[in-house]
């Protein structure tokens, strides 16, 4: 066997591929600078103090008093006030005039007083007895209708449920069923679609301001059992129908909480975690299946990340680290599509070119017996692997290269800022009312805090890191298509088309010339109205296929050629 002379760089590389328990890791500990040894000893010494504070922070943020911290609610406001006070107590100063940074965003559609519906000349009360569905278009339709008529250029009356069993099934997805059938009706010439409940469903649908389905462009309504009995059940001849459907945009407000350690350095490091959660599950993102309205406390998701961020801030404030300024952000509206972090990176006083890197902690409270900590974003800078290798830890580190993932670091990656994402894994309580504070592994969370702090310490010895684009997005990916376009869609976009929130390097979109902010209007011969038609269009392609893609870029519509 050829003898090797191990340099420090080579040892670092070896450690990047070696579990912490390996003898090589022990060698590294022996050659650590005394300063880092002292820091490690200090971490051990104040462990109980850190755990006590983590318990207090998570205990309050995940308490019933905050009612799930849903964006824009009193509970979120109370959480924000708590975080603000904690930042002040730690010694963080506001980044600007205030810790609080509110942002407004579009969220669904409200009904307007102009809405009218008459059948046979009789007024129908909206939304009590009938209502437009979330994917209904606005507009007027005045025509004649007959049950089950399938003629073009007329309204269609369609039964919402095909069987009594469907009407009594609490898991029946009436909205998807209605969307699919309404779209087919419109393709065949329906000028509007009226679904009626002829069974009197035990779980009757109600009007919701937001939907995951794109607008179909014409009025689509649901008529309740009362309207069915009065106007539809005994309809034998054609009856006049008049409808005027009008909406106005509903806006909600979230608030990011931002604290700052100003070391008068050239570059600033960002440490973040989102503090919003699901409330009672009103926005349709709960995984609870019992149908009972319950508080989703979100102890792991993401009271744990906020508490860990505050613990890191405490350590940094007490440290001698001065290489960078440090910006701590508790993001709002992450659960609604990373809206808080997207809003922050667009703030005028946030100098992206002076942002060294961003560390994001989301769900770091359930470290398991295997002590596995997933670290995403390792491929976003050449420096990450060597810095991580130089950090001794008893944690089992699982690395993911992608800068794109289901949390707020993606917003920074999409603006060419190196990121790392810390995550202890999902569990059966994810997005359920059972994600409570007593299930948190506080000692494990403390270990994650120490690891993140050690990464920051390692970066103190580095110049501002170079940014690298990553060629995969495995973390959080749910794609089951044969091809990928290579974009990150903006899920908060509510108009026609799909807006590009990020472009992944060396994928079809990037090679074709698409850019962040483009709005995709057509893919091949498929018009793109929203995410539904975008995914359906994507599913028709296979590797090697060529397609033209039309996008709106600023005031103009441009066409690009791409190869999947």
C-alpha positions as CSV (number, residue, x, y, z in Angstrom):
1,X,0.0,0.0,0.0
2,X,1.4,3.4,-1.0
3,X,2.2,5.6,2.0
4,X,0.3,8.9,2.1
5,X,1.3,12.2,3.6
6,X,-1.9,13.7,5.0
7,X,-2.2,17.5,4.7
8,X,-4.7,19.4,6.8
9,X,-6.8,20.0,3.6
10,X,-6.8,16.3,2.9
11,X,-7.8,15.5,6.5
12,X,-10.7,18.0,6.1
13,X,-11.8,16.2,3.0
14,X,-11.6,12.8,4.7
15,X,-13.7,14.1,7.6
16,X,-16.3,15.4,5.2
17,X,-17.0,11.7,4.3
18,X,-16.5,10.2,7.7
19,X,-19.0,9.8,10.6
20,X,-18.2,11.9,13.7
21,X,-17.4,8.7,15.7
22,X,-14.6,7.7,13.3
23,X,-11.0,7.9,14.8
24,X,-10.2,10.6,12.1
25,X,-12.7,12.9,13.8
26,X,-10.8,12.3,17.1
27,X,-7.6,13.3,15.4
28,X,-9.2,16.5,14.2
29,X,-10.3,17.3,17.8
30,X,-6.6,16.9,18.9
31,X,-5.4,19.5,16.4
32,X,-8.2,22.0,16.9
33,X,-7.0,25.4,18.0
34,X,-7.2,26.1,21.7
35,X,-9.8,28.8,21.0
36,X,-12.2,26.2,19.5
37,X,-11.5,23.7,22.3
38,X,-12.5,26.4,24.8
39,X,-15.6,27.2,22.8
40,X,-16.6,23.5,22.9
41,X,-16.1,23.4,26.7
42,X,-18.2,26.5,27.1
43,X,-21.0,24.9,25.1
44,X,-21.0,21.9,27.5
45,X,-20.9,24.2,30.5
46,X,-24.0,26.2,29.8
47,X,-26.0,23.3,28.3
48,X,-28.6,23.3,31.1
49,X,-29.1,27.1,30.7
50,X,-29.6,26.7,27.0
51,X,-32.1,23.9,27.4
52,X,-34.0,25.9,30.0
53,X,-34.4,28.8,27.7
54,X,-35.4,26.5,24.8
55,X,-38.1,25.1,26.9
56,X,-39.4,28.5,27.8
57,X,-39.4,29.8,24.2
58,X,-40.9,26.8,22.6
59,X,-43.4,26.4,25.5
60,X,-44.8,29.9,24.9
61,X,-44.7,29.9,21.1
62,X,-46.4,26.5,21.0
63,X,-49.0,27.3,23.6
64,X,-52.8,27.3,23.0
65,X,-52.8,31.0,23.9
66,X,-51.2,31.8,20.5
67,X,-53.9,29.6,18.6
68,X,-51.4,28.2,16.1
69,X,-49.7,31.5,15.0
70,X,-51.6,31.7,11.7
71,X,-50.4,34.6,9.6
72,X,-52.3,37.8,10.2
73,X,-54.0,36.7,13.4
74,X,-53.8,37.9,17.0
75,X,-51.8,34.7,17.8
76,X,-49.2,35.6,15.3
77,X,-49.0,39.1,16.6
78,X,-48.5,37.8,20.2
79,X,-45.7,35.5,18.9
80,X,-44.1,38.5,17.1
81,X,-44.2,40.6,20.2
82,X,-42.6,37.8,22.2
83,X,-39.8,37.4,19.7
84,X,-39.3,41.1,19.6
85,X,-38.9,41.3,23.4
86,X,-36.5,38.3,23.3
87,X,-34.4,39.9,20.7
88,X,-34.2,43.1,22.7
89,X,-33.3,41.2,25.9
90,X,-30.5,39.4,24.0
91,X,-29.1,42.7,22.9
92,X,-30.1,42.7,19.2
93,X,-31.0,46.1,17.8
94,X,-33.7,46.8,15.2
95,X,-32.6,46.6,11.6
96,X,-33.9,50.0,10.7
97,X,-36.6,51.9,12.6
98,X,-38.3,48.8,14.2
99,X,-37.9,45.1,14.7
100,X,-41.3,44.7,13.0
101,X,-41.5,44.6,9.2
102,X,-45.1,44.1,7.9
103,X,-45.8,43.1,4.4
104,X,-49.1,42.8,2.5
105,X,-49.9,40.0,0.1
106,X,-52.9,38.9,-2.0
107,X,-54.8,36.0,-0.5
108,X,-57.9,34.8,-2.3
109,X,-61.1,36.5,-3.5
110,X,-63.9,38.1,-1.6
111,X,-67.5,38.3,-2.8
112,X,-68.8,41.7,-3.7
113,X,-72.3,43.3,-3.3
114,X,-72.7,43.2,-7.1
115,X,-73.1,39.4,-7.1
116,X,-76.6,38.4,-8.3
117,X,-78.2,35.0,-9.1
118,X,-81.8,34.4,-10.3
119,X,-83.4,31.2,-11.5
120,X,-86.8,31.5,-13.1
121,X,-86.9,35.1,-12.2
122,X,-86.5,34.4,-8.4
123,X,-83.5,35.7,-6.4
124,X,-81.2,33.2,-4.8
125,X,-79.3,34.3,-1.7
126,X,-75.5,34.3,-2.2
127,X,-73.5,32.9,-0.4
128,X,-76.1,31.4,1.9
129,X,-78.0,29.2,-0.6
130,X,-75.6,29.3,-3.5
131,X,-72.0,30.4,-4.0
132,X,-69.3,30.7,-6.7
133,X,-66.5,28.2,-6.2
134,X,-62.9,29.3,-5.8
135,X,-62.0,28.6,-9.4
136,X,-65.0,30.4,-10.8
137,X,-64.3,33.2,-13.2
138,X,-66.0,36.6,-12.9
139,X,-68.6,37.7,-15.4
140,X,-72.2,37.7,-16.4
141,X,-74.3,35.0,-18.0
142,X,-78.0,35.5,-19.0
143,X,-79.5,32.5,-20.7
144,X,-81.9,29.5,-20.4
145,X,-81.1,26.3,-18.7
146,X,-82.5,22.8,-18.4
147,X,-81.2,20.0,-16.0
148,X,-78.6,17.8,-17.6
149,X,-78.7,19.8,-20.9
150,X,-75.3,19.5,-22.7
151,X,-75.8,22.1,-25.4
152,X,-73.0,24.6,-26.3
153,X,-73.5,28.3,-25.7
154,X,-75.7,27.7,-22.7
155,X,-75.3,27.2,-18.9
156,X,-75.0,23.6,-17.7
157,X,-76.7,22.2,-14.7
158,X,-74.8,19.2,-13.2
159,X,-75.3,17.1,-10.1
160,X,-72.5,17.7,-7.6
161,X,-72.7,14.2,-6.2
162,X,-73.3,11.1,-8.4
163,X,-74.3,8.9,-5.5
164,X,-75.7,9.1,-2.0
165,X,-72.5,7.5,-0.8
166,X,-70.4,10.4,-2.2
167,X,-72.7,12.9,-0.4
168,X,-72.2,11.1,2.9
169,X,-68.4,10.6,2.5
170,X,-66.4,13.2,4.6
171,X,-63.3,12.5,2.4
172,X,-65.1,13.1,-0.9
173,X,-63.0,15.7,-2.8
174,X,-66.0,17.6,-4.3
175,X,-63.8,20.5,-5.4
176,X,-61.5,18.4,-7.5
177,X,-64.4,16.5,-9.0
178,X,-66.2,19.8,-9.7
179,X,-63.1,21.3,-11.3
180,X,-62.5,18.4,-13.6
181,X,-66.2,18.2,-14.7
182,X,-66.6,22.0,-15.1
183,X,-63.5,22.2,-17.2
184,X,-64.8,19.5,-19.6
185,X,-68.1,21.3,-19.8
186,X,-66.5,24.6,-20.7
187,X,-64.4,22.9,-23.3
188,X,-67.7,21.6,-24.8
189,X,-69.2,25.1,-24.9
190,X,-70.8,25.7,-21.5
191,X,-71.1,29.5,-20.8
192,X,-71.4,28.8,-17.0
193,X,-71.7,25.7,-14.8
194,X,-74.2,25.3,-11.9
195,X,-73.6,22.3,-9.7
196,X,-76.5,21.3,-7.5
197,X,-76.6,19.2,-4.3
198,X,-79.5,16.9,-4.8
199,X,-78.8,14.7,-1.8
200,X,-78.4,17.3,1.0
201,X,-74.8,16.4,1.8
202,X,-73.9,16.0,5.5
203,X,-70.6,17.7,4.6
204,X,-72.0,20.4,2.3
205,X,-69.3,22.6,0.7
206,X,-69.2,26.2,1.6
207,X,-67.6,29.3,0.0
208,X,-63.9,29.6,0.4
209,X,-61.8,32.6,-0.6
210,X,-58.9,30.7,-1.8
211,X,-58.4,27.5,-3.9
212,X,-55.5,25.5,-5.2
213,X,-57.2,25.3,-8.6
214,X,-56.8,27.9,-11.3
215,X,-59.7,30.1,-12.6
216,X,-61.7,28.5,-15.4
217,X,-62.7,31.9,-16.8
218,X,-66.5,31.5,-16.6
219,X,-68.9,31.5,-13.7
220,X,-69.1,28.2,-11.8
221,X,-71.4,27.9,-8.8
222,X,-72.7,25.4,-6.3
223,X,-76.4,25.4,-5.5
224,X,-77.4,24.1,-2.1
225,X,-80.1,21.5,-1.4
226,X,-82.7,24.2,-0.7
227,X,-82.2,25.8,-4.1
228,X,-82.3,22.3,-5.7
229,X,-85.6,21.5,-4.1
230,X,-87.2,24.9,-5.0
231,X,-85.9,25.4,-8.5
232,X,-84.2,22.4,-10.0
233,X,-85.8,19.2,-8.7
234,X,-89.1,19.7,-10.6
235,X,-87.8,21.7,-13.6
236,X,-89.4,20.3,-16.7
237,X,-89.0,23.1,-19.2
238,X,-86.2,25.6,-19.8
239,X,-86.0,28.3,-17.2
240,X,-84.2,31.7,-17.5
241,X,-81.0,32.1,-15.4
242,X,-79.2,35.3,-14.7
243,X,-75.9,35.5,-12.9
244,X,-73.4,38.3,-12.3
245,X,-70.3,37.1,-10.5
246,X,-67.8,39.7,-9.2
247,X,-64.9,39.4,-6.8
248,X,-62.5,41.7,-5.2
249,X,-59.0,40.7,-4.1
250,X,-58.5,39.8,-0.4
251,X,-55.2,40.9,1.1
252,X,-53.6,39.7,4.3
253,X,-50.6,41.1,6.2
254,X,-47.7,39.2,7.7
255,X,-45.0,40.6,9.9
256,X,-41.3,39.6,9.8
257,X,-39.4,40.3,13.0
258,X,-35.8,41.4,12.4
259,X,-32.9,41.9,14.9
260,X,-29.3,42.9,14.2
261,X,-25.8,42.7,15.5
262,X,-23.9,45.5,13.9
263,X,-20.1,44.8,13.9
264,X,-19.5,47.5,11.3
265,X,-18.3,44.7,9.0
266,X,-18.4,44.8,5.2
267,X,-20.6,41.7,4.9
268,X,-23.7,40.4,6.8
269,X,-24.7,36.9,7.6
270,X,-28.4,36.1,7.9
271,X,-29.8,33.5,10.4
272,X,-33.5,32.8,10.0
273,X,-36.5,30.7,11.0
274,X,-40.2,31.1,10.3
275,X,-42.5,31.6,13.3
276,X,-45.9,31.3,11.6
277,X,-48.0,28.1,11.6
278,X,-51.4,26.8,10.7
279,X,-53.8,28.3,13.2
280,X,-56.8,26.0,13.3
281,X,-56.0,24.7,9.8
282,X,-58.2,27.3,8.1
283,X,-55.9,27.6,5.0
284,X,-56.3,24.0,4.0
285,X,-52.7,22.9,4.9
286,X,-53.5,20.7,7.9
287,X,-52.9,16.9,7.6
288,X,-55.4,16.2,10.3
289,X,-58.1,13.8,9.1
290,X,-60.7,13.8,11.9
291,X,-62.4,17.0,10.8
292,X,-62.3,18.4,14.3
293,X,-61.4,22.1,14.5
294,X,-58.2,22.1,16.6
295,X,-55.3,24.4,17.4
296,X,-52.1,23.4,15.5
297,X,-49.4,24.5,17.9
298,X,-46.5,23.8,15.7
299,X,-43.9,23.1,18.4
300,X,-41.4,21.5,15.9
301,X,-42.8,23.5,12.9
302,X,-41.4,25.9,13.7
303,X,-41.2,27.1,17.3
304,X,-38.2,24.9,17.5
305,X,-36.4,26.8,14.8
306,X,-37.2,30.2,16.3
307,X,-36.0,29.1,19.7
308,X,-32.8,27.7,18.2
309,X,-32.3,31.0,16.3
310,X,-32.6,33.0,19.5
311,X,-30.2,30.7,21.2
312,X,-27.7,31.2,18.4
313,X,-28.2,34.9,18.7
314,X,-27.5,34.8,22.4
315,X,-24.2,32.9,21.8
316,X,-23.1,35.3,19.1
317,X,-23.9,38.4,21.1
318,X,-21.7,37.0,23.9
319,X,-18.9,36.0,21.5
320,X,-15.9,37.7,20.1
321,X,-17.0,37.0,16.5
322,X,-16.7,40.2,14.5
323,X,-16.0,39.0,10.9
324,X,-19.6,39.7,9.8
325,X,-22.6,41.6,10.9
326,X,-25.4,39.3,11.9
327,X,-29.1,39.6,10.9
328,X,-31.7,37.5,12.7
329,X,-35.1,37.1,11.0
330,X,-38.2,35.4,12.2
331,X,-40.2,35.0,9.0
332,X,-44.0,35.2,8.7
333,X,-46.2,33.4,6.1
334,X,-43.7,30.7,5.3
335,X,-46.6,28.2,5.5
336,X,-48.4,30.2,2.7
337,X,-45.5,29.9,0.2
338,X,-42.4,31.4,1.7
339,X,-44.0,34.8,1.5
340,X,-42.2,36.5,4.4
341,X,-38.7,35.6,3.1
342,X,-39.7,36.6,-0.4
343,X,-40.9,40.0,0.9
344,X,-37.7,40.5,2.9
345,X,-35.2,39.9,0.1
346,X,-37.1,42.6,-1.8
347,X,-36.7,45.2,1.0
348,X,-34.9,48.3,-0.3
349,X,-32.5,48.4,2.7
350,X,-31.4,44.8,2.3
351,X,-28.2,44.9,0.3
352,X,-28.1,41.4,-1.4
353,X,-24.6,42.0,-2.7
354,X,-23.4,42.4,0.9
355,X,-25.1,39.3,2.2
356,X,-22.4,36.7,2.9
357,X,-24.6,33.7,3.5
358,X,-27.9,32.6,5.0
359,X,-28.6,29.8,7.6
360,X,-32.1,28.6,8.0
361,X,-33.5,26.4,10.8
362,X,-36.9,24.8,10.2
363,X,-38.1,21.8,12.3
364,X,-34.9,21.2,14.4
365,X,-36.7,19.9,17.5
366,X,-37.2,16.2,16.9
367,X,-33.6,14.9,16.8
368,X,-34.0,11.1,16.8
369,X,-32.1,8.3,18.4
370,X,-29.9,8.1,15.3
371,X,-29.0,11.8,15.9
372,X,-29.4,12.5,12.2
373,X,-29.3,16.2,11.2
374,X,-30.0,16.9,7.5
375,X,-28.0,20.0,6.2
376,X,-29.3,21.2,2.8
377,X,-27.6,23.8,0.6
378,X,-24.1,22.3,0.8
379,X,-23.6,22.8,-2.9
380,X,-24.4,26.5,-2.8
381,X,-20.8,27.5,-2.0
382,X,-17.5,25.7,-2.4
383,X,-16.6,26.5,1.2
384,X,-19.4,24.6,2.9
385,X,-17.9,21.1,2.8
386,X,-14.6,22.1,4.3
387,X,-16.1,24.3,7.0
388,X,-18.5,21.5,8.0
389,X,-15.7,19.0,8.0
390,X,-13.8,21.2,10.5
391,X,-16.7,21.1,13.0
392,X,-16.5,18.2,15.5
393,X,-19.9,16.9,16.4
394,X,-21.7,13.8,17.7
395,X,-24.5,14.5,15.3
396,X,-24.8,12.3,12.2
397,X,-24.8,14.8,9.4
398,X,-26.7,14.0,6.2
399,X,-25.8,16.4,3.4
400,X,-28.0,17.6,0.6
401,X,-26.4,19.8,-2.1
402,X,-29.6,21.6,-3.3
403,X,-30.2,25.3,-2.5
404,X,-33.9,24.8,-3.3
405,X,-36.1,23.4,-0.7
406,X,-39.5,23.8,1.1
407,X,-38.4,26.6,3.4
408,X,-37.2,30.2,3.5
409,X,-33.6,29.6,2.5
410,X,-34.9,29.1,-1.1
411,X,-35.8,32.8,-1.3
412,X,-32.1,33.7,-0.6
413,X,-30.7,31.1,-2.8
414,X,-32.8,32.4,-5.7
415,X,-31.0,35.8,-5.2
416,X,-27.6,34.1,-5.5
417,X,-26.8,34.0,-1.7
418,X,-25.1,30.8,-0.3
419,X,-27.4,29.0,2.1
420,X,-27.5,26.1,4.6
421,X,-30.7,24.5,5.8
422,X,-30.9,22.6,9.1
423,X,-33.7,20.0,9.6
424,X,-34.0,17.1,12.0
425,X,-36.6,15.3,9.9
426,X,-40.4,14.9,9.5
427,X,-42.6,12.9,11.7
428,X,-46.3,11.7,12.1
429,X,-47.2,14.9,13.9
430,X,-46.2,17.1,11.0
431,X,-49.0,19.7,10.2
432,X,-51.2,18.1,12.8
433,X,-52.6,19.4,16.1
434,X,-50.4,16.8,17.9
435,X,-47.1,18.8,17.2
436,X,-46.8,19.8,20.8
437,X,-44.0,21.1,23.1
438,X,-43.8,18.0,25.2
439,X,-42.6,16.0,22.2
440,X,-39.6,18.2,21.6
441,X,-36.1,16.7,22.2
442,X,-34.7,19.7,24.0
443,X,-31.2,18.3,24.5
444,X,-31.1,17.4,20.8
445,X,-32.2,20.9,19.9
446,X,-29.4,22.3,22.1
447,X,-26.9,20.1,20.1
448,X,-28.3,21.6,16.8
449,X,-27.8,25.1,18.2
450,X,-24.2,24.3,19.1
451,X,-23.6,22.8,15.6
452,X,-25.0,25.9,13.9
453,X,-23.0,28.1,16.1
454,X,-19.8,26.2,15.3
455,X,-20.5,26.6,11.6
456,X,-20.7,30.3,12.2
457,X,-17.5,30.1,14.0
458,X,-15.9,28.3,11.1
459,X,-17.1,31.0,8.8
460,X,-15.3,33.7,10.9
461,X,-12.1,32.3,9.5
462,X,-13.3,32.6,5.9
463,X,-13.7,35.4,3.4
464,X,-17.3,36.0,2.1
465,X,-18.1,32.7,0.4
466,X,-18.6,32.4,-3.3
467,X,-22.0,31.4,-4.6
468,X,-22.6,28.2,-6.6
469,X,-25.8,27.2,-8.3
470,X,-27.0,23.7,-7.6
471,X,-28.2,21.2,-10.2
472,X,-30.8,19.3,-8.2
473,X,-33.6,20.1,-5.9
474,X,-34.1,16.8,-4.1
475,X,-35.1,18.2,-0.7
476,X,-38.8,18.5,-0.6
477,X,-39.2,17.5,-4.2
478,X,-42.5,15.8,-5.0
479,X,-42.1,15.7,-8.8
480,X,-43.3,12.5,-10.5
481,X,-42.9,13.7,-14.1
482,X,-40.6,12.3,-16.7
483,X,-39.1,15.7,-17.3
484,X,-38.5,18.9,-15.4
485,X,-38.5,22.5,-16.6
486,X,-36.1,23.5,-13.9
487,X,-37.9,26.4,-12.3
488,X,-39.3,27.1,-8.8
489,X,-42.8,28.4,-9.3
490,X,-44.1,31.4,-7.3
491,X,-47.1,29.8,-5.5
492,X,-48.3,33.2,-4.2
493,X,-49.0,34.4,-7.8
494,X,-52.7,34.7,-8.4
495,X,-53.0,35.9,-12.0
496,X,-53.0,34.0,-15.3
497,X,-49.9,31.9,-15.9
498,X,-47.1,30.6,-13.7
499,X,-44.5,33.1,-12.4
500,X,-40.9,31.9,-12.2
501,X,-39.5,32.5,-8.7
502,X,-36.2,30.8,-9.5
503,X,-34.3,29.1,-12.3
504,X,-32.1,26.1,-11.7
505,X,-28.8,26.2,-13.5
506,X,-28.2,23.8,-16.4
507,X,-31.9,22.8,-16.7
508,X,-34.1,23.3,-19.7
509,X,-35.5,26.7,-18.6
510,X,-32.1,28.1,-17.9
511,X,-30.7,26.9,-21.1
512,X,-33.6,28.4,-23.0
513,X,-33.1,31.8,-21.4
514,X,-35.9,32.0,-18.9
515,X,-35.3,34.3,-16.0
516,X,-36.7,34.9,-12.5
517,X,-39.9,37.0,-12.8
518,X,-40.9,35.6,-16.1
519,X,-44.6,34.5,-16.3
520,X,-45.1,31.3,-18.3
521,X,-48.2,31.7,-20.5
522,X,-47.9,28.7,-22.9
523,X,-45.8,25.5,-23.0
524,X,-45.9,23.8,-26.3
525,X,-49.5,24.0,-27.5
526,X,-50.8,24.1,-24.0
527,X,-52.0,27.4,-22.6
528,X,-50.9,27.9,-18.9
529,X,-53.6,29.5,-16.7
530,X,-52.1,28.4,-13.4
531,X,-50.3,25.5,-11.6
532,X,-52.9,22.9,-12.6
533,X,-52.5,23.4,-16.4
534,X,-48.7,23.8,-15.9
535,X,-48.4,20.4,-14.3
536,X,-50.7,18.8,-16.8
537,X,-48.7,20.3,-19.7
538,X,-45.4,19.2,-18.1
539,X,-46.8,15.6,-17.8
540,X,-47.2,15.4,-21.6
541,X,-43.5,15.7,-22.3
542,X,-40.7,13.1,-22.2
543,X,-36.9,13.5,-22.3
544,X,-35.7,14.8,-25.7
545,X,-38.9,16.6,-26.6
546,X,-38.7,20.1,-27.9
547,X,-41.2,22.8,-27.1
548,X,-41.7,26.5,-27.5
549,X,-42.5,28.4,-24.3
550,X,-44.2,31.8,-24.3
551,X,-43.5,34.0,-21.3
552,X,-44.5,37.5,-20.3
553,X,-41.4,39.5,-19.4
554,X,-42.2,43.0,-18.3
555,X,-44.7,44.5,-20.8
556,X,-43.8,42.1,-23.6
557,X,-44.6,38.5,-24.5
558,X,-41.5,36.6,-25.7
559,X,-41.0,33.1,-27.1
560,X,-38.2,30.7,-26.3
561,X,-37.2,27.3,-27.6
562,X,-36.3,24.6,-25.1
563,X,-35.4,20.9,-25.1
564,X,-36.4,18.6,-22.2
